[in-house]
Amino acid sequence: MAHRRILSLWFPRLGAERLLRQRKAALPLPFAVVGDRGPAQVLVSVNPEAEAAGLRLGQPLRDATAMCPALITAPQNLPAEAAFLRALRRWAGKFSPWVAEEAPDALVIDVTGCTHLFGGEAGLVQQMDMECADLGLTLRTGLADTRGAAWALARHGGQDDAGPRRNGDAIRQEAHATRSRAADRRGGAWDAVSARLRHDAPSGVIAPAGHTRQMLAGLPLAALRIEAPAIEALARLGLRRVDDIAGLPRAALARRFGADVLRRLDQAFGVEPEPVNPAANPPHFAVRISFPDPIGLIGDVTAGLDRLLPPLCEKLRLAGRGARRVRLEAQRVDGRVETVEVGLARAAHDPERIRPLLVLRLDSIDAGFGIDRLRLEAAETEPQHAVQHRGHLEASAAVAARAMAGDTALEDLIGKLGARLTPEAVLRLHPAQSNLPEKTATTLSAAWSEAAPEPWPHPRAPRPVVIFPPEMVDAPDEAMPPATFRWRRRALSVRVAIGPERLLPEWWLDDPNWRSGPRDYWRIEVEGGERLWLFYAHGGEVSGGWFCHGRFA
């Protein structure tokens, strides 16, 4: 059986180079991405100019700006970096179907049986190196028999402390040459990026099959993915390289420094298997259209939308899925992308349900000097199954007609309101199992919840239209309704009092608002016609008295 061959791709400057790619220009100044690490802001990704200025990863932002006043920073965007890594995983799928992510900045590929398609292992590494140079990305690769060894070679194989056991010098030289040719093809601002990549440290280290132990022997213990406390404990005993612990008694090593050290050593040497589990690509539904001449009128954008919606909905229908969030991207001639995104209250693949929501937002698109491409994507989808109507033919036809006419009316209304107010602003109430007035309903997002399947429970007495936190009422401390009282700096006279309705606190919960004991609620109508909801608290852990809890219509 052939040896497994694992390739590790490490992008050490992924965060910074992702943002520089968006600018589509080389930045000759120090640039760093800043992230939050506890209460401090630290550098999480830097470009070569920042490294040349003495900045390092994990350095506090305050110290970095003191050392380099010209430093340009940008905040870290973890979701965007994860999405960029997923895009790189799809790109790496052209080399092998077994590709997995190693968050936050690496990929691992099982290239067993695939390297001959690219001229051997050296040719595979060369092509990846060239394409990453075209993309403006710094790449470090390691190719070995095991996943742990590939990880170690990608991150530590090119260091000087690896000793004479390094390999792949010819690969590095050829990679530099292919980078040079790539830079000539790209031109423009990317010339500077490719030139910078050509002068970076060597990117690829290949361990010959069966020589994993020899290649790892001179590497530092950090190459084994051992935790920092264990590395420090080993260093205090003078054990700093992989070869220093490879020959130690296994039982003593595990007993003194933990089983994780032994497990990582076995994974690197292939004693313990560590397979590559490829991540399944999520379903992707998108269509686009390009124009021979730029457009800028809303009518033209609407016409383009009408061309894109039917094929997108047909893709969704054939896949048995419906769109919950749809994104329209308008690519301008100056490279800027205007985005419109809408959400649906129920998954759908009907153009007539999606189109009105997008049309409501088209006026927010700034066409600039013109739009030369539209792209429509179902950013979030859900399974959607066909409904089979059973019974007599006439009954089935009636049910189908009712479903087409009225079942989606509320969802369409929620979608239109969400397009105007954002989906998070549209809410709905669901009944809750509680007798307390403020807990009889639960607030849910209308777009991500269904209507209550059962009718609302009817309370023993009417409830006010507006319920607010209890407000103190200046009245005699008596259980019967007062003839006059003061509320909100007004003196009010009672005309009609209906009640009482006694409500008891939930004894199994410690609610601070109900520590005043049982309450007797009264519907009070005062002179002038205003109707209030007052209660008298009999006192418990805190003193009671009269309070106003709501107002009737």
Phi, psi and omega per residue, in radians:
M1 nan 2.376 -3.083
A2 -1.213 2.619 3.069
H3 -1.148 2.496 2.985
R4 -1.275 2.479 3.120
R5 -2.167 2.077 -3.056
I6 -1.991 2.333 3.140
L7 -2.017 2.217 3.089
S8 -1.860 2.222 3.097
L9 -1.938 2.066 -3.133
W10 -2.037 2.235 3.103
F11 -1.904 1.558 -2.989
P12 -1.185 -0.318 -3.121
R13 -2.097 0.626 -3.017
L14 -1.035 -0.826 -3.083
G15 -1.088 -0.819 -3.113
A16 -1.227 -0.746 -3.077
E17 -1.267 -0.438 3.039
R18 -1.113 -0.762 3.120
L19 -1.224 -0.640 3.108
L20 -1.167 -0.574 3.071
R21 -1.121 -0.624 3.127
Q22 -1.133 -0.577 3.114
R23 -1.350 -0.295 3.103
K24 0.952 0.688 3.117
A25 -2.742 2.610 3.076
A26 -1.300 2.512 3.139
L27 -2.032 1.828 -3.077
P28 -1.344 0.020 -3.113
L29 -1.774 2.772 3.076
P30 -1.052 2.315 -3.099
F31 -2.358 2.437 -3.114
A32 -2.555 2.615 3.029
V33 -1.757 2.314 -3.036
V34 -1.921 2.292 3.090
G35 -2.228 2.861 3.137
D36 -1.591 2.199 3.045
R37 -2.194 1.575 -3.022
G38 1.247 -2.356 -3.127
P39 -1.432 -0.096 -3.038
A40 -1.910 2.722 3.006
Q41 -1.796 2.233 -3.070
V42 -2.260 2.863 3.097
L43 -1.413 2.205 3.141
V44 -1.956 -0.228 3.083
S45 -2.805 2.368 -3.088
V46 -2.360 2.712 3.059
N47 -1.604 2.984 -3.086
P48 -1.030 -0.590 3.127
E49 -1.119 -0.649 3.092
A50 -1.203 -0.655 3.075
E51 -1.123 -0.684 3.123
A52 -1.136 -0.466 3.111
A53 -1.420 0.027 3.098
G54 1.641 0.117 3.136
L55 -1.431 2.667 -3.081
R56 -2.447 2.821 3.110
L57 -1.196 2.485 -3.123
G58 1.464 -0.048 -3.131
Q59 -1.303 2.378 3.090
P60 -1.044 2.508 -3.111
L61 -1.067 -0.625 -3.131
R62 -1.101 -0.748 3.112
D63 -1.189 -0.648 -3.115
A64 -1.143 -0.759 3.127
T65 -1.206 -0.502 3.072
A66 -1.214 -0.671 3.114
M67 -1.295 -0.616 -3.045
C68 -2.362 1.549 -3.119
P69 -1.081 -0.415 -3.118
A70 -1.458 0.123 -3.077
L71 -1.140 2.294 3.051
I72 -1.802 2.298 -3.064
T73 -2.170 2.786 3.049
A74 -2.526 2.543 -3.132
P75 -1.251 2.607 3.111
Q76 -1.297 2.403 3.100
N77 -2.134 1.609 -3.060
L78 -1.081 -0.762 3.106
P79 -1.070 -0.671 3.137
A80 -1.193 -0.666 3.098
E81 -1.171 -0.656 3.088
A82 -1.146 -0.686 3.098
A83 -1.154 -0.646 3.109
F84 -1.164 -0.668 3.094
L85 -1.161 -0.623 3.066
R86 -1.139 -0.651 3.078
A87 -1.124 -0.679 3.080
L88 -1.157 -0.578 3.081
R89 -1.127 -0.684 3.079
R90 -1.148 -0.644 3.087
W91 -1.123 -0.741 -3.114
A92 -1.208 -0.263 3.109
G93 -1.137 -0.254 3.078
K94 -1.256 -0.328 -3.105
F95 -1.663 -0.522 3.132
S96 -2.876 2.539 3.113
P97 -1.329 -0.207 -3.088
W98 -1.741 1.465 -3.105
V99 -2.167 2.310 3.091
A100 -2.305 2.708 3.119
E101 -1.585 2.524 2.981
E102 -2.146 1.494 -3.060
A103 -1.015 2.539 0.154
P104 -1.802 -0.016 -2.951
D105 -2.540 0.529 -3.067
A106 -2.608 2.783 3.031
L107 -2.238 2.702 3.048
V108 -2.291 2.356 -3.034
I109 -2.271 2.343 2.975
D110 -1.600 1.854 -3.055
V111 -1.781 0.328 3.132
T112 -1.058 2.171 3.123
G113 1.384 0.076 -3.110
C114 -1.922 -0.321 -2.981
T115 -1.185 -0.484 -3.108
H116 -1.169 -0.335 3.106
L117 -1.283 -0.239 -3.096
F118 -2.135 0.401 3.115
G119 1.427 0.468 -3.136
G120 1.646 3.134 -3.101
E121 -1.118 -0.682 3.123
A122 -1.122 -0.744 3.127
G123 -1.133 -0.638 3.105
L124 -1.109 -0.814 3.130
V125 -1.115 -0.677 3.124
Q126 -1.064 -0.808 -3.091
Q127 -1.139 -0.733 3.090
M128 -1.081 -0.736 -3.135
D129 -1.090 -0.724 -3.130
M130 -1.173 -0.761 -3.107
E131 -1.192 -0.635 3.081
C132 -1.178 -0.595 3.048
A133 -1.125 -0.664 3.073
D134 -1.105 -0.596 -3.134
L135 -1.427 -0.104 -3.109
G136 1.333 0.528 -3.088
L137 -2.010 2.419 3.012
T138 -1.431 2.297 -3.060
L139 -2.252 2.396 2.982
R140 -2.179 2.258 -3.079
T141 -2.148 2.630 3.025
G142 -2.466 2.273 -3.092
L143 -2.157 2.145 -3.071
A144 -2.694 -3.089 -3.117
D145 -1.364 -0.380 -3.086
T146 -2.233 2.798 -3.140
R147 -1.174 -0.729 3.133
G148 -1.131 -0.673 3.120
A149 -1.196 -0.698 3.096
A150 -1.087 -0.717 3.101
W151 -1.062 -0.750 -3.105
A152 -1.161 -0.745 -3.101
L153 -1.207 -0.604 -3.135
A154 -1.152 -0.580 -3.041
R155 -1.776 -0.433 -3.067
H156 -2.252 -0.094 -3.071
G157 -1.218 -0.420 -3.124
G158 -1.647 0.085 -3.122
Q159 -1.439 2.768 -3.120
D160 -1.170 -0.445 -3.092
D161 -1.372 0.042 3.096
A162 -1.312 -0.238 3.063
G163 1.354 -2.884 -3.073
P164 -1.369 0.054 -3.060
R165 -1.504 0.067 3.138
R166 -1.190 2.732 -3.114
N167 -2.490 2.972 3.050
G168 1.554 0.442 -3.137
D169 -1.124 -0.697 3.127
A170 -1.094 -0.626 3.126
I171 -1.100 -0.735 -3.108
R172 -1.117 -0.748 -3.120
Q173 -1.120 -0.766 3.138
E174 -1.154 -0.643 3.114
A175 -1.071 -0.679 3.108
H176 -1.117 -0.668 -3.133
A177 -1.181 -0.755 3.128
T178 -1.160 -0.575 3.055
R179 -1.091 -0.691 3.134
S180 -1.077 -0.760 3.135
R181 -1.170 -0.637 3.111
A182 -1.095 -0.713 -3.132
A183 -1.123 -0.646 3.135
D184 -1.123 -0.600 -3.118
R185 -1.276 -0.643 -3.022
R186 -1.295 -0.909 -3.130
G187 1.252 -3.089 3.056
G188 1.156 -2.594 -3.087
A189 -1.173 -0.410 -3.113
W190 -1.276 -0.238 3.064
D191 -0.994 -0.747 -3.118
A192 -1.154 -0.665 3.132
V193 -1.136 -0.830 -3.139
S194 -1.132 -0.641 3.098
A195 -1.125 -0.677 3.087
R196 -1.125 -0.716 3.124
L197 -1.142 -0.574 -3.129
R198 -1.162 -0.453 -3.105
H199 -1.731 0.100 3.098
D200 -1.283 3.066 3.115
A201 -1.130 2.735 3.125
P202 -0.949 2.506 -2.956
S203 -1.816 -0.403 -2.984
G204 -2.173 2.355 3.047
V205 -2.266 2.210 -3.126
I206 -2.031 2.196 3.068
A207 -1.655 2.129 3.116
P208 -1.021 2.618 -3.130
A209 -1.016 2.280 3.132
G210 1.484 0.027 -3.112
H211 -2.028 0.546 -3.096
T212 -1.100 -0.794 -3.074
R213 -1.101 -0.743 -3.141
Q214 -1.122 -0.635 -3.118
M215 -1.258 -0.537 -3.091
L216 -1.570 -0.233 -2.983
A217 -1.003 -0.715 -3.061
G218 -1.569 0.044 -3.092
L219 -1.444 2.715 3.104
P220 -1.202 2.827 -3.095
L221 -1.123 -0.410 3.097
A222 -1.089 -0.390 3.124
A223 -1.179 -0.269 3.134
L224 -1.559 0.068 -3.120
R225 1.109 0.610 3.097
I226 -1.477 2.553 3.120
E227 -1.115 2.622 -3.061
A228 -1.036 -0.729 3.126
P229 -1.038 -0.682 3.121
A230 -1.181 -0.654 3.108
I231 -1.104 -0.741 3.141
E232 -1.142 -0.686 3.121
A233 -1.142 -0.692 3.104
L234 -1.198 -0.649 -3.121
A235 -1.151 -0.563 3.118
R236 -1.135 -0.356 3.087
L237 -1.693 0.109 3.131
G238 1.464 0.230 -3.140
L239 -1.754 1.824 -3.022
R240 -2.134 -0.273 -3.098
R241 -2.078 2.849 -3.122
V242 -1.061 -0.700 -3.102
D243 -1.147 -0.389 -3.120
D244 -1.219 -0.482 -3.097
I245 -1.908 -0.163 -3.081
A246 -1.119 -0.543 -3.094
G247 -1.750 0.101 3.137
L248 -1.300 2.691 3.066
P249 -1.008 2.263 -3.015
R250 -1.177 -0.727 -3.101
A251 -1.110 -0.758 3.132
A252 -1.172 -0.652 3.139
L253 -1.111 -0.775 -3.131
A254 -1.224 -0.647 -3.092
R255 -1.211 -0.606 -3.029
R256 -1.594 -0.604 -3.030
F257 -2.056 0.037 3.075
G258 1.762 2.664 -3.119
A259 -1.230 -0.374 -3.122
D260 -1.132 -0.604 3.112
V261 -1.099 -0.763 -3.141
L262 -1.192 -0.661 -3.136
R263 -1.155 -0.749 3.128
R264 -1.153 -0.622 3.099
L265 -1.153 -0.738 3.125
D266 -1.169 -0.645 3.107
Q267 -1.148 -0.702 3.139
A268 -1.166 -0.650 -3.110
F269 -1.540 -0.065 3.090
G270 1.525 0.126 3.097
V271 -1.242 -0.704 3.077
E272 -1.867 2.171 -3.085
P273 -1.182 2.548 3.083
E274 -2.480 1.424 -3.023
P275 -1.273 2.843 3.049
V276 -1.649 2.037 3.129
N277 -1.784 1.802 -3.080
P278 -1.179 2.439 3.097
A279 -1.421 2.361 3.120
A280 -1.249 2.365 3.108
N281 -1.221 2.261 3.114
P282 -1.170 2.700 3.095
P283 -1.052 2.353 -3.049
H284 -2.187 2.159 -3.114
F285 -2.248 1.972 -3.134
A286 -2.739 2.593 3.044
V287 -2.407 2.751 3.136
R288 -2.575 2.804 3.108
I289 -2.485 2.391 3.102
S290 -1.936 2.579 -3.087
F291 -1.932 2.470 3.100
P292 -1.160 -0.526 3.085
D293 -2.262 2.536 -3.135
P294 -1.057 2.548 3.081
I295 -1.999 2.812 -3.121
G296 -2.631 -0.133 -3.123
L297 -1.574 2.604 3.122
I298 -1.093 -0.619 3.105
G299 -1.084 -0.655 3.103
D300 -1.202 -0.694 3.102
V301 -1.135 -0.692 3.102
T302 -1.104 -0.708 3.101
A303 -1.106 -0.693 3.080
G304 -1.139 -0.664 3.093
L305 -1.094 -0.696 3.123
D306 -1.148 -0.456 3.074
R307 -1.352 -0.490 -3.041
L308 -1.571 -0.584 -3.031
L309 -1.085 -0.836 -3.113
P310 -1.010 -0.830 3.121
P311 -1.147 -0.585 3.097
L312 -1.149 -0.786 -3.139
C313 -1.165 -0.558 3.094
E314 -1.170 -0.676 3.060
K315 -1.088 -0.750 3.125
L316 -1.126 -0.720 -3.114
R317 -1.137 -0.750 -3.141
L318 -1.138 -0.538 3.119
A319 -1.497 -0.055 -3.130
G320 1.211 0.594 -3.112
R321 -2.265 2.777 3.081
G322 -2.218 2.616 -3.090
A323 -1.453 2.327 2.993
R324 -1.822 -0.458 3.085
R325 -2.474 2.245 -3.073
V326 -2.108 2.356 -3.103
R327 -2.138 2.252 3.064
L328 -1.923 2.130 -3.140
E329 -1.957 2.240 3.109
A330 -1.944 1.939 -3.121
Q331 -1.519 2.056 -3.132
R332 -1.495 2.866 -3.097
V333 -1.201 -0.372 3.121
D334 -1.541 0.126 3.100
G335 1.626 -0.226 3.131
R336 -1.345 2.581 -3.116
V337 -2.042 2.115 3.043
E338 -1.642 2.317 -3.029
T339 -2.147 2.375 3.031
V340 -2.178 2.225 -3.100
E341 -2.308 2.332 3.129
V342 -2.287 2.714 3.099
G343 -2.085 2.621 3.140
L344 -1.930 2.509 3.128
A345 -1.287 -0.391 3.081
R346 -2.450 2.435 -3.129
A347 -1.043 2.395 -3.078
A348 -2.606 2.640 2.984
H349 -2.226 0.553 3.112
D350 -1.787 2.103 -3.136
P351 -1.011 -0.564 -3.091
E352 -1.228 -0.329 3.094
R353 -1.594 -0.439 -3.104
I354 -1.578 -0.656 -3.033
R355 -1.025 -0.827 -3.107
P356 -1.041 -0.580 -3.128
L357 -1.192 -0.709 3.128
L358 -1.234 -0.647 -3.131
V359 -1.100 -0.584 3.121
L360 -1.096 -0.418 -3.056
R361 -1.851 -0.011 -3.073
L362 -1.141 -0.473 -3.122
D363 -1.210 -0.199 3.101
S364 -1.467 -0.083 -3.140
I365 -1.432 2.202 3.054
D366 -1.675 1.890 -3.056
A367 -1.280 -0.338 -3.132
G368 1.067 -2.234 3.114
F369 -1.548 0.117 3.086
G370 2.327 2.736 3.116
I371 -2.002 2.225 -3.125
D372 -1.949 -0.007 3.109
R373 -2.746 2.445 3.025
L374 -2.088 2.423 3.113
R375 -2.316 2.212 -3.115
L376 -2.022 2.223 -3.052
E377 -2.340 2.392 2.962
A378 -1.495 1.616 -3.006
A379 -1.180 -0.502 3.126
E380 -2.481 2.250 -3.090
T381 -2.254 2.847 3.096
E382 -2.415 2.660 3.052
P383 -1.068 2.457 3.126
Q384 -2.362 2.058 -3.053
H385 -1.833 2.533 3.099
A386 -1.216 2.545 3.137
V387 -1.738 2.198 3.130
Q388 -1.708 2.138 -3.128
H389 -1.605 2.238 -3.093
R390 -1.986 2.752 3.107
G391 2.029 -2.788 -3.131
H392 -1.182 2.754 -3.097
L393 -1.071 -0.743 -3.121
E394 -1.166 -0.706 3.133
A395 -1.138 -0.714 3.123
S396 -1.110 -0.718 3.126
A397 -1.119 -0.674 3.132
A398 -1.161 -0.746 3.123
V399 -1.099 -0.748 3.136
A400 -1.115 -0.723 3.128
A401 -1.131 -0.713 3.118
R402 -1.138 -0.657 3.121
A403 -1.144 -0.693 -3.128
M404 -1.264 -0.530 -3.019
A405 -1.560 -0.726 -2.949
G406 -2.176 -0.337 -3.022
D407 -1.181 -0.434 -3.106
T408 -1.798 0.079 -3.074
A409 -1.111 -0.791 -3.131
L410 -1.145 -0.736 3.120
E411 -1.104 -0.677 3.099
D412 -1.135 -0.676 3.097
L413 -1.122 -0.765 3.122
I414 -1.080 -0.701 3.117
G415 -1.114 -0.703 3.133
K416 -1.192 -0.713 3.075
L417 -1.108 -0.687 3.110
G418 -1.148 -0.588 3.107
A419 -1.146 -0.525 3.129
R420 -1.542 -0.695 -2.979
L421 -1.895 -0.002 -2.962
T422 1.375 2.450 -3.082
P423 -1.035 -0.511 -3.115
E424 -1.184 -0.338 -3.084
A425 -1.503 -0.186 -3.121
V426 -1.715 2.052 -3.051
L427 -2.138 2.838 3.022
R428 -2.454 2.750 -3.128
L429 -1.826 2.464 3.042
H430 -2.115 2.490 3.112
P431 -1.160 2.559 3.131
A432 -2.164 2.695 -3.112
Q433 -1.474 1.436 3.123
S434 -2.790 2.524 3.067
N435 -1.596 -0.172 3.140
L436 -1.280 2.368 -3.033
P437 -1.011 -0.719 -3.076
E438 -1.388 -0.095 -3.118
K439 -2.047 0.225 -3.129
T440 -1.372 -0.150 -3.134
A441 -2.449 2.600 3.094
T442 -2.032 2.305 -3.139
T443 -1.533 2.185 -3.139
L444 -2.233 2.772 3.035
S445 -1.232 2.226 -3.084
A446 -1.152 -0.567 -3.092
A447 -1.295 -0.361 -3.051
W448 -2.101 0.476 3.112
S449 -2.573 2.742 3.087
E450 -1.715 2.762 3.065
A451 -1.135 2.689 -3.115
A452 -1.048 2.193 -3.082
P453 -1.231 -0.406 -3.107
E454 -2.001 2.719 3.113
P455 -1.131 2.705 -3.134
W456 -1.185 2.444 3.067
P457 -1.205 2.429 -3.112
H458 -1.584 2.196 3.076
P459 -1.231 2.899 -3.133
R460 -1.164 -0.495 -3.128
A461 -2.343 2.717 -3.136
P462 -1.039 2.637 3.106
R463 -1.930 2.570 -3.137
P464 -1.207 2.787 3.105
V465 -1.219 -0.693 -3.123
V466 -2.017 2.144 3.058
I467 -2.024 2.195 -3.138
F468 -2.205 2.934 3.107
P469 -0.996 2.489 -3.096
P470 -0.945 2.326 3.111
E471 -2.023 2.379 -3.056
M472 -1.167 2.447 3.116
V473 -2.040 2.321 3.124
D474 -1.493 1.750 -3.104
A475 -2.627 2.817 3.102
P476 -1.031 2.514 -3.110
D477 -1.402 1.247 3.118
E478 -2.320 2.641 -3.073
A479 -1.272 -0.408 3.136
M480 -1.488 2.601 -3.109
P481 -1.031 2.408 -3.140
P482 -1.342 2.769 3.083
A483 -1.312 -0.620 3.100
T484 -2.418 2.679 3.087
F485 -2.775 2.892 3.119
R486 -2.010 2.339 3.129
W487 -2.584 2.258 -3.119
R488 0.938 0.791 3.076
R489 1.102 0.442 3.102
R490 -2.171 2.471 3.040
A491 -1.622 2.121 -3.050
L492 -2.136 2.533 3.110
S493 -1.946 2.351 -3.094
V494 -1.446 2.263 3.087
R495 -1.798 -0.757 -3.140
V496 -2.400 2.414 3.071
A497 -2.313 2.158 -3.117
I498 -2.092 2.235 -3.141
G499 2.700 -2.891 0.062
P500 -1.668 2.879 2.986
E501 -2.109 1.948 -3.067
R502 -1.520 2.277 3.049
L503 -2.128 2.328 -3.114
L504 -1.840 2.568 3.094
P505 -1.191 2.751 3.082
E506 -1.367 1.833 -3.007
W507 -1.170 -0.371 -3.119
W508 -1.449 -0.070 3.091
L509 -2.161 2.525 3.085
D510 -1.728 1.510 -3.126
D511 -1.648 2.028 -3.122
P512 -1.028 -0.475 -3.105
N513 -1.313 -0.236 -3.091
W514 -2.045 0.467 3.102
R515 -1.434 -0.011 3.125
S516 -1.556 0.139 3.033
G517 1.553 -2.936 -3.135
P518 -1.080 2.688 -3.117
R519 -2.198 2.461 2.991
D520 -1.907 1.971 -3.083
Y521 -1.619 2.434 3.133
W522 -2.271 2.432 2.977
R523 -1.615 1.985 -3.012
I524 -1.950 2.242 2.997
E525 -1.952 2.150 -3.076
V526 -1.752 2.965 3.079
E527 -1.079 2.285 -3.053
G528 1.857 -0.183 3.031
G529 1.679 -0.113 -3.135
E530 -1.246 2.355 -3.102
R531 -2.012 2.150 -3.061
L532 -2.071 2.826 3.113
W533 -2.008 1.764 -3.106
L534 -1.863 2.639 3.020
F535 -2.410 2.688 3.075
Y536 -1.931 2.088 3.114
A537 -1.571 2.206 -3.061
H538 -1.385 -0.129 3.099
G539 1.630 2.466 3.126
G540 -2.619 -1.961 3.066
E541 -1.207 -0.467 3.062
V542 -2.168 2.897 -3.102
S543 -1.226 2.702 -3.122
G544 -1.725 -2.588 -3.106
G545 2.327 -2.941 -3.112
W546 -1.679 2.427 3.133
F547 -2.465 2.665 3.042
C548 -1.842 2.227 -3.014
H549 -2.014 -0.191 -3.120
G550 -3.063 3.132 -3.105
R551 -2.455 2.282 3.099
F552 -1.443 2.824 3.128
A553 -1.202 nan nan
